[in-house]
């Protein structure tokens, strides 16, 4: 397995964990992954999920980065 495939697999596992957490009514989450423990609240989970989804998209479509650049304020 290549490094890119390993990273994608890790990202998808974290996305799955975060989505499961967000579907519950728990306010705080503590995850243990490979001996590392992480605790965060729902707002932190949502932010991490968005970041991971962006990373997943970048790994799946590496030439798609231009579509995520916000130029709305570039010429103001």
C-alpha positions as CSV (number, residue, x, y, z in Angstrom):
1,X,0.0,0.0,0.0
2,X,1.4,3.4,-1.0
3,X,1.7,6.3,1.4
4,X,-1.2,8.1,-0.4
5,X,-3.4,5.0,0.0
6,X,-2.6,4.7,3.7
7,X,-3.3,8.4,4.3
8,X,-6.6,8.1,2.4
9,X,-7.5,5.0,4.5
10,X,-6.8,6.8,7.7
11,X,-8.7,9.9,6.7
12,X,-11.8,7.8,5.7
13,X,-11.7,6.0,9.1
14,X,-11.6,9.3,11.0
15,X,-14.4,10.6,8.8
16,X,-16.5,7.6,9.7
17,X,-15.7,8.0,13.4
18,X,-16.6,11.7,13.4
19,X,-19.9,11.1,11.5
20,X,-20.9,8.4,14.0
21,X,-20.2,10.8,16.8
22,X,-22.1,13.6,15.3
23,X,-25.2,11.4,14.9
24,X,-25.2,10.8,18.6
25,X,-26.4,13.2,21.2
26,X,-23.1,13.2,23.1
27,X,-21.6,16.6,23.8
28,X,-18.0,15.4,24.2
29,X,-16.1,12.7,22.5
30,X,-12.9,10.8,23.4
31,X,-11.4,8.7,20.7
32,X,-8.5,6.2,20.9
33,X,-6.7,5.6,17.6
34,X,-3.5,3.6,17.5
35,X,-2.7,4.3,21.2
36,X,-3.4,8.1,20.8
37,X,-6.3,9.6,22.7
38,X,-8.1,12.7,21.4
39,X,-11.0,14.6,23.1
40,X,-13.2,17.3,21.5
41,X,-16.7,18.7,21.4
42,X,-19.2,18.8,18.6
43,X,-17.9,22.1,17.2
44,X,-14.4,20.6,17.1
45,X,-15.7,17.5,15.5
46,X,-17.5,19.4,12.8
47,X,-14.4,21.4,12.0
48,X,-12.2,18.4,11.9
49,X,-14.7,16.6,9.7
50,X,-14.8,19.5,7.2
51,X,-11.0,19.5,7.1
52,X,-10.8,15.8,6.6
53,X,-13.4,15.8,3.9
54,X,-11.3,18.5,2.1
55,X,-8.2,16.4,2.5
56,X,-10.0,13.4,1.1
57,X,-11.2,15.3,-1.9
58,X,-7.6,16.6,-2.5
59,X,-6.3,13.0,-2.4
60,X,-9.0,11.7,-4.8
61,X,-8.7,14.6,-7.2
62,X,-5.3,16.2,-6.9
63,X,-5.8,18.5,-9.9
64,X,-9.0,19.9,-8.5
65,X,-7.4,22.4,-6.1
66,X,-8.2,25.5,-8.1
67,X,-12.0,25.0,-7.5
68,X,-11.5,25.6,-3.8
69,X,-9.8,29.0,-4.1
70,X,-12.1,31.8,-3.0
71,X,-11.5,34.8,-5.3
72,X,-14.6,36.7,-4.3
73,X,-12.6,39.4,-2.5
74,X,-9.6,39.4,-4.9
75,X,-10.5,42.4,-6.9
76,X,-12.3,44.6,-4.3
